[in-house]
Amino acid sequence: MAQQSSSSLFNCFRETQSLFLKLVRWDSCLEIDEENVNFVRRDELNRSHSKDREDLNGPPNFELHQEPGYESPAALTHVQVRLLTSWEAGWNVTNAIQGIFVLGLPYALLHSGYSGLFLIILAAALCCYTGKILIACLYEENEDGQLIRVRDTYEDIANACCKKLFPKLGGIVVNVTQMMELIMTCILYLVVSGNLLSHSFPSVPVTEKTWSVIAFVTLLPCVFIKTLKIVSKLSQLCSLVHFIIILVVMTYCLTQIHQWSWAKFRLSIEFEDFLVSVGVIIFSYTSQIFLPTLEGNMKNPGEFRCMLNWTHFFACVLKSAFALSAFLTWGEETKEVITDNLPSFLQALVNLCLLTKALLSYPLPFFAATEIAFACISRGNHPRYTSPLFALSVRGSLLLLTLLMTMFVPHFALLMGLTGSVTGAAMTFLLPSLFHLKLKWKKLACLEKCADISVFILGFFCSLAGIVCSIKGLLEVFGRG
């Protein structure tokens, strides 16, 4: 039953794994929230708490200048902000890029061979680069040539790029994109939890959707989460569970080291299978959606670039070691999720860990989504928008929305793949490179312009491939229906 239970987890994911992972940011499903907990905070917290920052740490090491027409949103008084050291920020980024996607990397190597190892290194470099250029868009040079932080959020960057034609359009697009990713992630956790419970207790005459409702009941306390302190504690537990899963797999692989053989690597690859590998590898590194907030809440933002370098280097080494050891252990028998290759007694443990991880991960994207919704609604500074009852109603509405979509949206995995193909590639490649070109064009060297254009083209084809594969899957499903 353990093998059936572990395999059934990704029966729910299988359509997403084969379509959504074809250059879809499953990080939008798992990556957004997965292990980003300690810095899951609304981008706009930087503005509303900039004064607190000065009071706690003295004058910041950069000048904050507000552009003409810049309007500060209502302060989110129900959220606590704690400035981060570079080590704390690095821990958060590491969690963001060491999510459940790691479990699919050995399968990616199966379909990409030696090129997969190169892709793991290349993806780390590309995502690190787009993170840096996104943060660079927050700054401008003053008359003395010093960098000044003139923007605080991803939304500010978007608005700055569109201000001549449509001043607020860019911010609206960014906010809608973020909300789509976060809500889809919450729904996926309910679907996965229901699937796990259904196959963990097959003798109980309850449908999978009913199990999802039961899982939803355990998540009701999320409506009372008002501070990041609670979310951070859940983050630590979620990270611990993830570490246990990785530790179990790595330990077993090391016991099978006598079976390892480099001959298991393939030289020839199938293009469609290769797309799956690219999707798994590239989008296991994404964390751009939270970087402006993270950098804005660091005690020393000047250390951000260095922190981003060593976190991505560390992730690259760890992912390479994990993927390589697992693939060398099982070779052609490597499954989409490497935990399915484990013996039954280990699968039972991993299955329990995955269920726990899914439930602990839900508050992360849910909290981020409620903060975005609340910040957008409360821009008018109306007194009723600051009342605890109003905040509770917003959280309750979003929580109920995730359940209703879980219950009534057909073929959710494929629909999620379609939206993720757009939002994932956009937030990771398209928007950072486009914004950087728009805001820094006159100051960029020719090589930098070529790099940004190349990243944009790559992101465009990633998104296009994911959309085509998702639509193809939807047509096949509805055609059979």
C-alpha positions in Angstrom: 0.0 0.0 0.0 2.9 2.3 0.7 4.1 2.0 -2.9 0.6 2.7 -4.2 0.3 5.6 -1.8 3.6 7.1 -2.8 3.0 6.6 -6.5 -0.5 8.1 -6.2 0.9 11.4 -4.9 2.3 12.1 -8.3 -0.6 10.5 -10.1 -2.2 13.8 -9.1 0.9 15.5 -10.2 1.6 13.4 -13.3 -0.4 15.5 -15.7 1.3 18.5 -14.2 4.7 16.8 -14.1 4.6 15.9 -17.8 2.9 19.0 -19.0 3.3 21.7 -16.4 6.9 20.7 -15.9 7.5 21.3 -19.6 8.9 24.7 -18.9 6.2 25.5 -16.3 7.2 26.9 -13.0 5.9 24.2 -10.7 7.6 26.6 -8.3 4.5 28.5 -8.9 2.7 25.5 -7.5 5.3 24.5 -5.0 8.1 26.8 -5.5 6.3 30.1 -4.6 5.6 28.9 -1.2 7.4 26.0 -0.7 10.3 27.1 1.4 10.1 30.9 1.1 8.4 31.3 4.4 10.8 33.5 6.3 10.6 36.2 3.7 7.0 35.7 2.4 6.0 39.2 3.0 4.2 41.6 0.9 6.5 43.7 -1.2 4.9 46.9 0.1 6.1 46.2 3.6 9.3 47.9 2.7 7.5 51.3 2.3 5.2 51.1 5.3 8.0 50.1 7.6 10.9 52.2 6.3 10.7 54.4 9.3 10.9 51.5 11.7 14.0 50.4 9.9 15.7 53.7 10.6 14.7 53.7 14.2 16.0 50.2 14.8 19.3 50.3 13.0 20.0 54.0 12.5 20.4 55.5 9.1 20.4 52.9 6.3 23.4 52.5 4.1 21.6 53.8 1.1 19.5 56.8 0.5 15.8 56.3 -0.1 14.3 58.8 -2.6 10.7 58.8 -3.6 9.9 59.6 -7.2 7.3 62.2 -8.1 3.8 60.8 -7.8 4.9 58.1 -5.5 2.1 57.2 -3.1 2.7 55.1 0.0 0.0 52.5 0.6 -1.7 52.0 3.9 0.5 50.5 6.6 0.0 46.9 7.2 -0.1 47.1 11.0 -1.0 43.5 11.4 2.3 42.3 10.0 5.6 42.2 11.9 8.8 43.1 10.1 12.3 41.9 11.3 15.4 43.1 9.5 17.5 40.2 8.2 21.2 39.6 8.3 22.8 38.3 5.1 23.0 34.8 6.6 19.3 34.9 7.4 18.5 36.2 3.9 20.7 33.5 2.4 18.9 30.8 4.4 15.6 32.1 3.0 16.8 32.0 -0.6 18.3 28.6 -0.1 14.9 27.4 1.1 13.2 29.0 -1.9 15.4 27.2 -4.4 15.6 23.8 -2.5 11.9 22.9 -2.7 10.2 19.7 -3.7 11.4 20.1 -7.2 14.6 18.5 -6.1 12.8 15.1 -6.1 12.3 15.4 -9.9 15.9 16.1 -10.7 17.0 12.5 -11.1 14.2 12.0 -13.6 15.4 15.0 -15.4 18.8 13.5 -15.8 17.2 10.3 -17.2 15.9 12.3 -20.1 18.7 14.8 -20.5 21.8 12.7 -19.8 25.1 14.6 -19.5 23.4 17.8 -20.7 21.2 17.7 -17.6 24.2 18.3 -15.4 25.2 21.3 -17.5 21.6 22.5 -17.3 21.7 22.4 -13.5 24.7 24.7 -13.6 23.3 27.0 -16.3 20.0 27.3 -14.6 21.7 28.4 -11.4 23.6 31.1 -13.2 20.6 32.3 -15.2 18.3 32.6 -12.2 21.0 34.2 -10.1 21.5 36.8 -12.9 17.8 37.6 -13.3 17.6 38.1 -9.6 20.4 40.6 -9.7 19.0 42.6 -12.6 15.6 42.7 -10.9 17.2 44.2 -7.8 19.2 46.6 -10.0 15.9 48.0 -11.3 15.2 49.3 -7.8 18.1 51.7 -7.9 19.1 54.8 -9.9 22.3 56.9 -9.8 22.2 60.4 -8.4 24.3 63.3 -9.6 27.3 62.1 -7.6 27.1 58.7 -9.2 25.8 57.0 -6.0 23.1 54.3 -6.2 19.9 55.4 -4.6 16.9 53.1 -3.9 14.0 54.9 -5.7 11.7 51.9 -5.8 10.7 49.3 -3.3 8.7 46.6 -4.9 8.2 44.5 -8.0 5.1 46.5 -8.6 7.0 49.8 -8.5 9.4 48.5 -11.1 6.5 47.6 -13.4 4.8 50.9 -12.9 8.0 52.8 -13.7 8.3 51.0 -17.0 4.8 51.8 -18.0 4.4 55.2 -16.5 4.5 57.1 -19.8 1.5 55.3 -21.3 -0.3 53.4 -18.6 1.1 54.4 -15.1 -0.6 51.7 -13.1 -0.9 48.9 -15.8 2.5 47.3 -14.9 1.7 47.0 -11.2 -1.7 45.5 -12.0 -0.2 42.9 -14.2 2.4 42.0 -11.6 -0.1 41.8 -8.8 -2.5 39.6 -10.9 0.4 37.3 -11.9 1.4 36.9 -8.3 -2.1 36.2 -7.1 -2.7 33.6 -9.8 0.5 31.7 -8.8 -0.2 31.9 -5.1 -3.9 30.8 -5.3 -3.0 28.0 -7.7 -0.4 26.8 -5.2 -2.9 26.8 -2.3 -5.3 24.7 -4.4 -2.6 22.3 -5.4 -1.8 21.6 -1.7 -5.4 20.7 -1.1 -5.6 18.4 -4.1 -2.4 16.7 -3.0 -3.5 16.3 0.6 -6.7 14.8 -0.6 -4.9 12.4 -2.9 -2.5 11.3 -0.2 -5.2 10.8 2.4 -7.3 8.8 -0.1 -4.5 6.3 -0.9 -3.2 6.2 2.7 -6.6 5.0 3.9 -8.1 3.0 1.0 -10.4 1.0 3.3 -12.2 4.1 4.3 -15.3 4.7 2.0 -14.5 8.4 1.4 -13.9 10.1 -2.0 -10.7 12.0 -2.7 -12.6 15.3 -2.8 -14.1 14.5 0.7 -10.5 13.9 1.9 -9.6 17.4 0.5 -12.5 18.9 2.6 -11.1 17.1 5.7 -7.7 18.5 4.9 -9.3 22.0 4.4 -10.8 21.8 7.9 -7.3 21.3 9.4 -6.2 24.5 7.6 -9.0 26.7 8.9 -6.7 28.3 11.6 -4.9 30.0 8.7 -7.5 32.7 8.8 -6.1 33.8 12.2 -2.5 34.1 11.1 -1.7 37.8 11.4 2.1 37.9 11.8 5.1 36.4 10.0 6.3 34.9 13.3 3.8 32.1 13.0 4.5 31.6 9.3 8.2 31.4 10.1 7.7 28.6 12.6 5.7 26.6 10.1 8.5 27.3 7.6 11.1 25.7 9.9 8.9 22.6 10.4 8.3 22.4 6.6 12.1 22.7 5.9 12.8 20.0 8.5 10.3 17.6 6.8 11.9 18.4 3.4 15.4 17.7 4.9 14.2 14.4 6.2 12.9 13.4 2.8 16.2 14.3 1.1 18.2 12.6 3.8 16.3 9.4 3.5 16.9 9.2 -0.3 20.5 10.2 -0.1 21.3 7.7 2.7 19.7 4.8 0.7 21.6 5.8 -2.4 24.9 5.7 -0.6 24.1 2.2 0.6 23.8 1.2 -3.1 27.0 2.8 -4.3 28.4 -0.5 -5.4 25.8 -0.5 -8.2 26.7 2.9 -9.6 27.7 3.1 -13.2 28.4 6.0 -15.5 27.2 3.9 -18.4 23.7 4.7 -17.3 23.9 8.2 -18.8 22.5 8.5 -22.3 24.0 10.5 -25.0 21.0 10.8 -27.3 17.9 12.6 -26.1 14.3 13.1 -27.2 13.3 16.7 -27.7 9.9 16.5 -25.9 11.5 14.6 -23.0 14.3 17.2 -23.0 11.7 19.9 -22.5 10.5 18.1 -19.3 14.1 18.2 -18.0 14.5 21.9 -18.7 11.3 22.7 -17.0 12.2 20.7 -13.9 15.7 22.1 -13.6 15.2 25.8 -14.5 12.2 26.4 -12.3 13.7 24.6 -9.3 15.8 27.8 -8.9 13.2 30.5 -9.0 12.7 33.0 -6.2 12.4 36.3 -8.0 8.9 37.0 -6.9 10.2 37.7 -3.3 13.6 39.2 -3.9 12.7 42.9 -3.8 11.1 42.4 -0.4 14.0 40.3 0.9 16.6 42.8 -0.2 14.6 45.7 1.2 14.5 44.1 4.6 18.2 43.2 4.9 20.3 45.1 7.4 23.0 45.5 4.8 21.5 45.5 1.3 25.0 45.9 -0.1 25.6 42.2 0.7 22.7 41.0 -1.4 24.6 40.2 -4.6 27.2 38.2 -2.7 24.5 36.4 -0.8 22.7 35.5 -4.0 26.0 34.1 -5.5 26.8 31.7 -2.7 23.3 30.5 -2.2 22.9 29.6 -5.8 26.3 28.0 -5.8 25.4 25.9 -2.8 22.1 24.9 -4.3 23.9 24.0 -7.6 26.3 21.7 -5.8 23.7 20.1 -3.6 21.2 19.5 -6.5 24.0 18.0 -8.7 25.1 15.6 -5.9 21.5 14.6 -5.1 20.4 14.1 -8.7 23.6 12.3 -9.7 23.6 9.9 -6.8 19.9 9.0 -7.2 20.2 8.5 -11.0 23.3 6.4 -10.7 21.5 4.2 -8.2 18.4 3.5 -10.3 19.4 4.4 -13.9 16.7 3.6 -16.5 14.3 2.7 -13.7 14.3 6.2 -12.3 10.8 7.4 -11.8 9.3 10.9 -12.1 9.5 11.4 -8.4 12.5 9.6 -7.0 10.8 8.6 -3.8 8.7 6.1 -5.8 11.9 4.1 -6.3 12.4 3.6 -2.6 11.6 0.3 -0.8 8.1 0.1 0.6 9.0 0.6 4.2 10.8 3.9 3.3 7.9 4.9 1.0 5.6 4.8 4.0 7.8 7.2 5.9 8.2 9.5 2.9 4.5 9.4 2.2 3.7 10.7 5.7 6.4 13.4 5.3 4.9 14.6 2.0 1.4 14.8 3.5 2.8 16.8 6.5 4.8 19.0 4.1 1.8 19.8 2.0 -0.3 20.9 5.0 2.6 22.9 6.5 3.3 24.6 3.1 -0.3 25.9 2.6 -0.1 28.8 5.0 2.9 30.2 3.1 1.3 31.1 -0.2 -2.0 31.8 1.5 -0.5 34.4 3.8 1.3 36.1 0.9 -1.9 36.1 -1.2 -4.0 37.6 1.6 -1.4 40.4 2.1 -1.5 41.3 -1.6 -5.3 41.3 -1.6 -5.5 43.3 1.6 -2.9 45.8 0.4 -4.7 46.4 -2.9 -8.1 46.7 -1.3 -6.9 49.1 1.5 -5.2 51.6 -0.7 -8.0 54.1 -0.1 -7.1 54.3 3.6 -10.8 53.9 4.6 -11.2 53.1 8.3 -13.1 50.0 7.7 -10.3 48.5 5.7 -8.1 48.5 8.8 -10.5 46.7 11.1 -9.6 43.2 12.2 -13.0 42.0 11.1 -12.4 43.1 7.6 -9.0 41.5 7.5 -10.6 38.3 8.8 -13.2 38.4 6.1 -10.6 38.8 3.4 -8.6 35.8 4.7 -11.8 33.7 5.0 -12.9 34.5 1.5 -9.6 33.5 0.0 -9.5 30.3 2.0 -13.0 29.4 0.9 -12.1 30.2 -2.7 -9.3 27.6 -2.7 -11.7 24.9 -1.5 -14.4 25.7 -4.1 -11.8 25.6 -6.9 -10.5 22.3 -5.6 -14.0 20.8 -5.5 -15.5 22.1 -8.8 -12.7 23.0 -11.3 -12.2 20.0 -13.7 -8.8 18.9 -14.8 -7.2 21.4 -12.4 -3.6 20.1 -13.0 -3.8 20.9 -16.7 -5.4 24.3 -16.2 -2.7 25.0 -13.6 -0.1 24.1 -16.1 -1.5 26.5 -18.7 -1.5 29.5 -16.3 1.8 28.5 -14.8 3.4 28.5 -18.2 2.6 32.2 -18.4 3.1 33.4 -14.9 6.2 31.2 -14.1 8.3 32.2 -17.1 7.1 35.8 -16.9 8.2 36.3 -13.3 11.5 34.5 -13.7 12.8 35.5 -17.1 10.5 37.8 -19.1 9.8 40.6 -16.7 13.2 41.0 -15.0 15.1 41.2 -18.4 12.4 43.4 -20.0 12.4 45.8 -17.0 16.2 45.9 -16.9 16.4 46.8 -20.6 13.7 49.4 -20.2 15.1 51.2 -17.2 18.8 50.8 -17.8 19.1 50.8 -21.6 21.3 53.9 -21.8 23.7 52.7 -19.1 24.1 49.1 -20.2 27.1 47.8 -22.1 26.5 45.9 -25.4 27.3 42.6 -23.7 24.7 43.3 -21.0 22.1 44.2 -23.5 22.7 40.9 -25.4 22.5 39.0 -22.2 19.1 40.5 -21.2 17.8 40.0 -24.7 18.9 36.3 -24.7 17.2 35.7 -21.3 14.0 37.3 -22.6 14.0 35.1 -25.7 14.7 32.0 -23.6 11.8 33.0 -21.3 9.5 33.5 -24.2 10.2 30.1 -25.7 9.9 28.5 -22.2 6.5 30.0 -21.8 5.4 29.2 -25.4 6.4 25.6 -25.0 4.6 25.2 -21.7 1.4 26.8 -23.2 1.4 24.5 -26.2 2.0 21.4 -24.1 -0.7 22.3 -21.7 -3.3 23.1 -24.4 -2.4 19.9 -26.1 -3.0 18.0 -22.9 -6.3 19.7 -22.3 -7.5 18.9 -25.9 -6.6 15.3 -25.4 -8.4 15.1 -22.1 -11.6 16.8 -23.4 -11.3 14.8 -26.6 -11.5 11.5 -24.7 -14.4 12.9 -22.6 
